[in-house]
């Protein structure tokens, strides 16, 4: 008798969409439509174990023997079915040996002209006390980028704060420096900035447009929502000025789409109304939502019930996204759009994001931080722009998160999409950035299932949406 066959449940997740059985292949983040034979083999192997000979015999009255053998061979090559042979490790390596840093975040000023009550920035200062990055540190950051990753072709320089435009002089100097330096090196560079919009003028917008900045505006929605937390140092709401500046920006800026970044805090769960205001009324190209669950100031964290309502509201907006997609329209819901992109392209993430792997953040002292959220925190830095990256320490850190042994991520169905969640969320909630963000695992699993359903319906009824709106996204 042949070897007993077993279903490898940790590699397989099924989502039912109407009459279709969709198989999500967890190791590769790939999605397949299950045909009747595949579904029958899976159902059979969920019962008492049997050999391939037994299986063929059991199914012979309904399916051709050669087809059963071929389908079984495919399922075994995908490691969805096993004959007891050792399985390929989910992640090929248990250790990060080398990073390729292609993005540097310049924290150009710790000062900010706003005093947003929920701000996570641990090094935030009032404008008068802001610590501005100097030219020497900024230049050294770029040279470190080129020195550390000579084989990379494309680089990104992110200007961050506080409010980055409060150090516009440095930004302009670095844009000139980078455009010349990267051109001479035969490399491509792009610039990215998140701004609160308050310091924008027509002349500033035209300058940013000329240099094709990737721009995001921090705005939390309609006036009643925005003015709850996004206030001036003197305590006044900022919605009116931000709206006026944002409308000016959107009317003049044409080099790239401009997105809105929304922070959701306690008491704010109506994603649909916020999106409607920012997308339909103000005209942002995309709207992305960041729920606060582990902020340093716990009074701003969404409660468990509120987080459930946030995801429910995101799914309601997701239904509208699907409805629009079937009519060949993209309604700019960033969170779902990114998930659809990940599913379509089969993104497999061993680590949750590029922090430390592709990106480091530089503070005003030139210290290298895991990302912009960690500048000013007590987490040890990973080198300095002058002395370079502490590669051993950085690799040790990343390798801790890479190892999923004895964690809830080990067999999780979304382990290669979520990869344990945001380092800073873990740091804020558990005091350990390598600790998985267990507090919203179930909601994330449900959200990915929803994304699979939306993607399946789009592919069935208007696959042209993918080629029009998902594939070109890489260009931005």
C-alpha positions as CSV (number, residue, x, y, z in Angstrom):
1,X,0.0,0.0,0.0
2,X,1.3,3.5,-0.9
3,X,2.0,6.3,1.5
4,X,-0.9,7.9,3.4
5,X,-1.9,11.3,1.9
6,X,-2.7,14.2,4.2
7,X,-4.1,17.7,3.5
8,X,-1.6,20.4,4.5
9,X,-4.1,22.6,6.2
10,X,-1.5,25.2,7.2
11,X,-0.9,26.0,3.5
12,X,-4.5,26.1,2.4
13,X,-7.3,28.5,3.1
14,X,-10.7,28.4,1.3
15,X,-13.1,31.3,0.7
16,X,-16.5,30.6,-0.7
17,X,-17.8,33.2,-3.1
18,X,-21.3,32.3,-4.2
19,X,-21.0,28.9,-5.8
20,X,-17.2,29.2,-6.3
21,X,-14.6,27.6,-4.0
22,X,-11.5,29.9,-4.0
23,X,-8.3,28.3,-2.8
24,X,-5.8,30.8,-1.2
25,X,-2.4,29.2,-1.4
26,X,-0.8,30.6,1.7
27,X,2.9,30.0,1.0
28,X,2.7,32.1,-2.3
29,X,-0.3,34.3,-1.5
30,X,-1.8,33.0,-4.8
31,X,-5.5,32.5,-5.4
32,X,-7.0,29.7,-7.5
33,X,-10.6,28.7,-8.4
34,X,-11.2,25.2,-7.3
35,X,-12.8,22.9,-9.8
36,X,-15.0,20.0,-8.9
37,X,-12.2,17.4,-8.9
38,X,-9.9,19.5,-6.7
39,X,-12.7,20.3,-4.2
40,X,-13.6,16.6,-4.0
41,X,-10.0,15.6,-3.4
42,X,-9.7,18.2,-0.6
43,X,-13.0,17.0,1.0
44,X,-12.0,13.4,0.8
45,X,-8.6,14.0,2.4
46,X,-10.3,15.8,5.2
47,X,-11.7,12.4,6.2
48,X,-9.8,9.3,7.2
49,X,-6.3,9.2,5.6
50,X,-5.9,7.2,2.4
51,X,-3.2,6.4,-0.2
52,X,-3.3,7.8,-3.7
53,X,-4.4,4.3,-4.9
54,X,-7.3,4.4,-2.4
55,X,-8.2,7.9,-3.5
56,X,-8.3,7.0,-7.2
57,X,-10.5,4.0,-6.4
58,X,-12.9,6.1,-4.3
59,X,-13.3,8.7,-7.0
60,X,-13.2,6.4,-10.0
61,X,-17.0,6.4,-10.5
62,X,-17.0,10.2,-10.9
63,X,-13.6,11.2,-12.4
64,X,-11.1,9.9,-14.9
65,X,-8.1,8.2,-13.2
66,X,-5.5,10.1,-15.2
67,X,-7.2,13.4,-14.2
68,X,-7.2,12.4,-10.6
69,X,-3.5,11.6,-10.7
70,X,-2.6,14.8,-12.5
71,X,-4.6,17.0,-10.1
72,X,-3.1,15.2,-7.1
73,X,0.4,15.8,-8.6
74,X,-0.4,19.5,-8.8
75,X,-1.7,19.7,-5.3
76,X,1.4,17.9,-4.0
77,X,3.7,20.2,-5.9
78,X,1.9,23.1,-4.3
79,X,2.4,21.3,-1.0
80,X,-1.4,21.4,-0.3
81,X,-1.3,17.6,-0.1
82,X,1.6,15.6,1.4
83,X,2.7,12.0,1.3
84,X,4.8,12.6,4.5
85,X,7.8,14.0,2.6
86,X,9.5,17.0,4.3
87,X,7.8,20.3,3.4
88,X,9.6,23.4,2.1
89,X,10.1,25.9,4.9
90,X,7.5,28.8,4.5
91,X,10.4,31.3,4.5
92,X,13.5,30.1,2.8
93,X,15.8,31.7,5.3
94,X,15.5,32.0,9.1
95,X,17.9,34.9,9.1
96,X,18.4,38.3,7.3
97,X,22.0,38.4,6.1
98,X,21.9,41.6,4.1
99,X,19.6,44.5,3.7
100,X,19.3,46.7,0.6
101,X,18.4,50.2,1.9
102,X,16.8,52.1,-1.0
103,X,14.7,54.6,1.0
104,X,15.8,57.1,3.5
105,X,13.3,59.1,5.7
106,X,14.8,62.5,6.6
107,X,13.2,63.8,9.8
108,X,13.9,67.4,8.7
109,X,12.3,69.1,11.7
110,X,11.0,67.8,15.0
111,X,9.0,71.1,15.2
112,X,5.4,71.2,14.0
113,X,3.1,74.2,13.7
114,X,0.2,72.0,14.8
115,X,-0.3,70.2,18.1
116,X,-2.4,67.2,17.1
117,X,-3.4,65.5,20.3
118,X,-2.9,61.9,19.2
119,X,0.5,62.4,17.5
120,X,2.7,59.4,17.9
121,X,5.9,61.3,17.2
122,X,8.0,60.9,20.4
123,X,10.4,63.7,19.4
124,X,7.8,66.2,18.5
125,X,8.4,69.8,19.5
126,X,6.6,73.2,19.3
127,X,7.8,75.3,16.4
128,X,10.1,77.4,18.5
129,X,11.9,74.4,19.9
130,X,12.1,72.4,16.7
131,X,15.4,70.6,16.0
132,X,16.1,71.1,12.4
133,X,18.2,68.7,10.4
134,X,21.3,70.4,9.0
135,X,22.6,70.1,5.4
136,X,25.6,68.0,6.5
137,X,23.4,65.3,8.1
138,X,21.0,65.3,5.1
139,X,23.8,65.0,2.6
140,X,25.5,62.2,4.6
141,X,22.1,60.4,4.7
142,X,22.0,60.3,0.9
143,X,25.7,59.3,0.6
144,X,25.1,56.5,3.1
145,X,22.2,55.3,1.0
146,X,24.4,55.1,-2.1
147,X,27.2,53.5,-0.2
148,X,25.2,50.9,1.5
149,X,23.2,49.8,-1.6
150,X,25.4,50.3,-4.7
151,X,23.4,47.7,-6.7
152,X,20.0,49.4,-6.3
153,X,18.7,51.3,-9.3
154,X,15.8,53.3,-7.8
155,X,15.9,55.3,-4.6
156,X,13.4,57.3,-2.6
157,X,14.1,60.3,-0.3
158,X,11.2,61.0,2.1
159,X,10.9,64.4,3.8
160,X,9.2,64.0,7.2
161,X,8.5,65.9,10.4
162,X,7.0,67.5,12.5
163,X,5.9,69.5,9.5
164,X,8.6,69.1,6.8
165,X,7.7,72.3,5.0
166,X,8.9,74.2,8.1
167,X,12.4,73.3,6.9
168,X,11.8,74.0,3.2
169,X,15.2,75.5,2.8
170,X,16.8,72.1,3.5
171,X,14.2,70.3,1.2
172,X,15.1,72.6,-1.7
173,X,18.8,72.1,-1.1
174,X,18.5,68.3,-1.0
175,X,16.3,68.1,-4.1
176,X,19.0,69.9,-6.1
177,X,21.7,67.8,-4.5
178,X,19.9,64.5,-5.1
179,X,18.8,65.2,-8.7
180,X,22.4,66.0,-9.6
181,X,24.0,63.2,-7.5
182,X,21.7,60.4,-8.5
183,X,21.8,61.4,-12.2
184,X,25.6,61.3,-12.1
185,X,25.5,57.9,-10.5
186,X,23.1,56.6,-13.2
187,X,20.4,56.1,-10.6
188,X,16.7,57.2,-10.4
189,X,15.5,59.1,-7.3
190,X,12.0,60.2,-6.3
191,X,10.8,62.4,-3.5
192,X,8.0,61.8,-1.1
193,X,6.4,64.0,1.6
194,X,3.6,63.9,4.1
195,X,2.3,67.4,5.0
196,X,-0.4,68.9,7.1
197,X,-0.9,71.4,4.2
198,X,-1.0,74.5,6.4
199,X,2.2,75.9,5.0
200,X,1.4,75.3,1.3
201,X,1.4,78.3,-1.0
202,X,0.8,78.4,-4.8
203,X,4.5,78.9,-5.3
204,X,5.4,75.9,-3.0
205,X,2.8,73.7,-4.8
206,X,4.3,74.6,-8.2
207,X,7.8,73.8,-6.9
208,X,6.7,70.3,-5.6
209,X,4.8,69.7,-8.8
210,X,7.9,70.5,-10.9
211,X,9.9,67.9,-9.0
212,X,7.1,65.3,-9.0
213,X,6.8,64.8,-5.3
214,X,4.6,61.9,-4.1
215,X,2.4,63.8,-1.7
216,X,0.1,62.8,1.1
217,X,-2.0,65.2,3.2
218,X,-2.8,64.5,6.8
219,X,-6.5,65.3,7.2
220,X,-9.1,63.4,9.3
221,X,-12.3,64.2,7.4
222,X,-15.1,66.7,7.7
223,X,-14.7,69.7,10.1
224,X,-16.4,68.1,13.1
225,X,-14.0,65.1,12.9
226,X,-10.9,66.8,11.8
227,X,-11.0,69.5,14.5
228,X,-11.4,67.0,17.3
229,X,-7.6,66.3,17.3
230,X,-5.8,68.3,14.6
231,X,-5.4,71.6,16.3
232,X,-2.9,74.5,16.5
233,X,-0.5,74.9,19.3
234,X,-3.0,77.5,20.6
235,X,-5.8,74.9,20.6
236,X,-7.8,76.1,17.6
237,X,-9.2,73.7,15.0
238,X,-7.4,73.6,11.6
239,X,-10.0,72.2,9.3
240,X,-10.8,75.5,7.5
241,X,-7.2,76.3,6.7
242,X,-6.4,72.7,5.7
243,X,-9.4,72.5,3.4
244,X,-8.6,75.8,1.7
245,X,-4.9,74.8,1.2
246,X,-5.9,71.2,0.1
247,X,-8.3,72.5,-2.5
248,X,-5.6,74.9,-3.9
249,X,-3.1,72.0,-4.0
250,X,-5.5,69.7,-5.8
251,X,-6.4,72.3,-8.3
252,X,-2.8,72.9,-9.3
253,X,-1.0,69.6,-8.7
254,X,-0.9,67.4,-11.8
255,X,2.3,65.4,-11.7
256,X,1.1,62.6,-9.5
257,X,-2.1,61.6,-7.6
258,X,-2.4,63.2,-4.2
259,X,-3.6,61.0,-1.3
260,X,-5.2,61.8,2.0
261,X,-4.1,60.1,5.2
262,X,-6.7,59.7,7.9
263,X,-6.0,58.8,11.6
264,X,-8.9,57.1,13.3
265,X,-9.1,57.5,17.1
266,X,-11.6,56.7,19.7
267,X,-15.1,57.9,18.8
268,X,-14.3,58.0,15.1
269,X,-15.4,54.9,13.2
270,X,-17.5,56.1,10.2
271,X,-15.0,55.4,7.5
272,X,-17.6,55.8,4.7
273,X,-18.6,59.4,5.6
274,X,-14.9,60.4,5.9
275,X,-14.0,58.8,2.6
276,X,-17.1,60.5,0.9
277,X,-16.0,63.9,2.1
278,X,-12.3,63.6,1.1
279,X,-12.8,61.8,-2.2
280,X,-16.1,63.2,-3.5
281,X,-16.1,66.7,-2.0
282,X,-12.4,67.6,-1.8
283,X,-11.2,65.5,-4.7
284,X,-8.3,63.5,-3.2
285,X,-7.2,60.6,-5.5
286,X,-6.9,58.1,-2.7
287,X,-7.9,58.0,1.0
288,X,-6.1,55.7,3.4
289,X,-7.1,55.0,7.0
290,X,-4.9,54.3,10.0
291,X,-6.7,53.0,13.1
292,X,-5.0,53.9,16.3
293,X,-5.0,50.9,18.7
294,X,-1.6,51.2,20.4
295,X,-0.9,54.9,20.8
296,X,1.2,56.2,23.7
297,X,-1.8,58.2,24.9
298,X,-4.2,55.4,25.6
299,X,-7.3,57.7,25.7
300,X,-7.0,58.0,21.9
301,X,-6.9,54.3,21.2
302,X,-9.9,52.7,19.6
303,X,-11.7,50.3,21.9
304,X,-12.2,46.6,20.8
305,X,-15.8,47.4,19.9
306,X,-14.8,50.5,18.0
307,X,-12.2,48.6,16.1
308,X,-14.8,46.0,15.1
309,X,-17.1,48.9,13.9
310,X,-14.1,50.4,11.9
311,X,-13.6,47.1,10.0
312,X,-17.4,46.8,9.5
313,X,-17.4,50.3,8.0
314,X,-14.4,49.5,5.9
315,X,-16.2,46.5,4.5
316,X,-19.3,48.7,3.7
317,X,-17.0,51.1,1.8
318,X,-15.4,48.0,0.2
319,X,-18.8,47.0,-1.2
320,X,-19.0,50.4,-2.8
321,X,-15.4,49.9,-4.1
322,X,-16.6,46.6,-5.7
323,X,-19.7,48.2,-7.2
324,X,-17.6,51.0,-8.7
325,X,-15.0,48.5,-10.0
326,X,-17.6,46.5,-11.8
327,X,-18.5,49.8,-13.5
328,X,-14.8,50.4,-14.3
329,X,-14.3,53.2,-11.7
330,X,-11.8,53.4,-9.0
331,X,-13.0,55.2,-5.9
332,X,-9.6,55.6,-4.2
333,X,-10.1,53.5,-1.1
334,X,-6.3,52.9,-0.4
335,X,-6.6,50.1,2.2
336,X,-8.7,47.8,0.0
337,X,-6.8,48.9,-3.2
338,X,-3.5,47.8,-1.6
339,X,-5.0,44.5,-0.5
340,X,-6.3,43.8,-4.0
341,X,-2.9,44.6,-5.4
342,X,-1.2,42.2,-2.9
343,X,-3.6,39.4,-3.9
344,X,-3.3,40.0,-7.6
345,X,0.5,40.2,-7.6
346,X,0.9,37.3,-5.1
347,X,2.9,39.4,-2.7
348,X,4.6,37.3,-0.1
349,X,6.0,39.2,2.8
350,X,8.4,37.5,5.2
351,X,8.5,40.8,7.1
352,X,5.6,43.3,7.6
353,X,7.1,46.2,5.8
354,X,10.4,47.7,4.4
355,X,11.5,49.2,7.8
356,X,15.1,48.2,8.3
357,X,15.1,46.0,5.2
358,X,14.6,48.6,2.5
359,X,14.2,51.8,4.6
360,X,15.7,53.6,7.5
361,X,14.8,56.9,9.1
362,X,17.3,59.5,10.0
363,X,16.8,61.8,13.0
364,X,18.2,65.3,13.3
365,X,21.4,63.9,15.0
366,X,22.0,61.5,12.1
367,X,21.0,58.4,14.0
368,X,19.5,55.6,12.0
369,X,16.1,54.5,13.2
370,X,13.9,51.5,12.2
371,X,11.3,53.9,10.7
372,X,10.0,57.4,11.2
373,X,7.8,56.3,14.1
374,X,10.8,55.3,16.2
375,X,12.7,58.6,16.0
376,X,13.0,59.9,19.6
377,X,12.0,56.5,21.1
378,X,14.1,54.4,23.5
379,X,14.6,51.7,20.9
380,X,18.3,51.6,20.2
381,X,19.3,53.0,16.8
382,X,21.0,51.0,14.1
383,X,24.0,53.2,13.3
384,X,24.7,56.7,12.1
385,X,24.8,58.3,8.7
386,X,28.5,59.1,9.1
387,X,29.6,55.7,10.4
388,X,27.1,53.6,8.5
389,X,24.5,50.9,9.3
390,X,25.1,48.6,12.2
391,X,24.4,45.7,9.9
392,X,24.8,42.9,12.5
393,X,22.4,44.5,15.0
394,X,19.9,45.3,12.3
395,X,20.0,41.8,10.9
396,X,19.7,40.3,14.4
397,X,16.6,42.5,14.9
398,X,14.9,41.6,11.6
399,X,15.7,37.9,12.1
400,X,13.8,37.8,15.4
401,X,10.6,38.8,13.6
402,X,11.4,36.5,10.7
403,X,11.4,33.5,13.0
404,X,7.7,32.6,13.5
405,X,8.4,29.5,15.7
406,X,6.0,29.3,18.6
407,X,4.1,32.4,17.6
408,X,0.5,32.7,16.4
409,X,1.9,33.6,13.0
410,X,3.4,30.1,12.5
411,X,0.2,28.6,11.0
412,X,-1.9,31.7,10.4
413,X,-3.7,31.9,7.0
414,X,-2.5,35.5,6.4
415,X,1.0,35.1,7.7
416,X,2.6,36.1,4.4
417,X,0.4,39.2,4.0
418,X,0.4,40.5,7.5
419,X,3.7,39.1,8.7
420,X,3.0,39.9,12.3
421,X,2.0,43.5,11.9
422,X,3.5,46.9,12.4
423,X,6.7,47.1,14.5
424,X,5.7,50.3,16.2
425,X,2.3,49.0,17.1
426,X,4.0,46.1,18.8
427,X,6.5,48.3,20.5
428,X,3.8,50.7,21.8
429,X,1.5,47.9,23.0
430,X,3.9,45.2,24.1
431,X,7.1,47.0,24.6
432,X,8.7,44.7,22.0
433,X,8.8,45.6,18.3
434,X,9.3,41.9,17.4
435,X,6.1,40.8,19.1
436,X,3.2,40.1,16.7
437,X,0.2,42.4,16.9
438,X,-2.2,39.8,18.2
439,X,-4.9,42.3,19.2
440,X,-6.6,42.5,15.8
441,X,-5.6,39.1,14.2
442,X,-9.2,38.0,13.8
443,X,-10.3,41.3,12.2
444,X,-7.3,41.2,9.8
445,X,-8.1,37.6,8.8
446,X,-11.7,38.6,8.1
447,X,-10.5,41.6,6.1
448,X,-8.3,39.5,3.9
449,X,-11.2,37.1,3.3
450,X,-13.3,40.1,2.2
451,X,-10.5,41.2,-0.1
452,X,-10.4,37.7,-1.7
453,X,-14.1,37.9,-2.3
454,X,-13.9,41.4,-3.8
455,X,-11.0,40.4,-6.0
456,X,-12.8,37.2,-7.1
457,X,-15.9,39.2,-8.2
458,X,-13.8,41.8,-10.0
459,X,-11.9,39.1,-11.9
460,X,-15.2,37.3,-12.8
461,X,-17.1,40.3,-14.0
462,X,-14.6,43.1,-15.0
463,X,-11.0,41.9,-15.1
464,X,-10.1,45.0,-17.1
465,X,-10.3,46.9,-13.8
466,X,-7.2,45.2,-12.7
467,X,-5.2,46.1,-15.8
468,X,-6.5,49.7,-15.7
469,X,-6.2,50.5,-12.0
470,X,-4.0,47.9,-10.2
471,X,-1.2,47.1,-12.6
472,X,-0.2,50.7,-13.4
473,X,-0.1,51.5,-9.6
474,X,3.6,50.5,-9.6
475,X,4.3,53.5,-11.7
476,X,3.4,55.9,-8.9
